[in-house]
Amino acid sequence: MSGVAGGEAYDVTEAGAGTQSGAGTQPGAGGGPGERTGAPAGALGVDGLALKPALEAVLMVVDEPATEEHLARVVQRPRRAVALALRELSDDYTRQGRGFDLRLVAGGWRFYSRAEYADAVESFVLDGQQARLTQAALETLAVVAYRQPVSRSRVSAVRGVNCDGVMRTLLQRGLVEEAGTEPETGAILYRTTNYFLERMGLRGLDELPELAPFLPEADAVEGDSPEGIPSFDVDDSGDSQTDH
């Protein structure tokens, strides 16, 4: 296999079964004698492209994790072949010590920068600006994550301070969303989003650390915090001032 500049596609031949990468050279990758070779990339159909480079190209432009089913439809290959190629790519990047990683997060695949290089990324992205969640926002987000679906008053009861301002921030950032209403009170309930899973690097909520046992039970706080009645006569200016 060789990558040629000037728009030329990777050369994949039947005789190149021992070479690294192309779809026609990987076991189960969906390539074979029917795959055209040596032609300009634009002249190939999607199913004639080398599988791994095709997946890399698609994943470079996704704005949320892409599922294996979706990727299989896009590159017109069997899901099993796509799943194998994705895992091989991820292993390759790790073995090579690349600055990015291909991860299965929130039910789909996406490129991420590696944690070891977070300082470099932060320096580029922030450039002196404050983009991190405040301590108040992190605490509120944690309560929602472990108690969801949960109302604002119950989150406030757990934290011991009004959290309306912080909840608005989390909603604006797409980390939490409305999840219906509470039957007894009609209060709006909140839950975390797929974007939360994506930012936390989790496949699902079952991968959250085992912290829930350390939070008070909902029944222990709801009696003191009925919906529509303020539970705390506390100035929440501290939360509001640090809301970012």
Secondary structure by P-SEA (a helix, b strand, c coil): cccccccccccccccccccccccccccccccccccccccccccccccccccaaaaaaaaacccccccaaaaaaaacccaaaaaaaaaaaaaaaaaacccbbbbbcccbbbbbccccaaaaaaaaacccccccccaaaaaaaaaaaacccccaaaaaaaaccccaaaaaaaaaaccccccccccccccbbbbbcaaaaaaacccccccccccccccccccccccccccccccccccaaaaaaacc
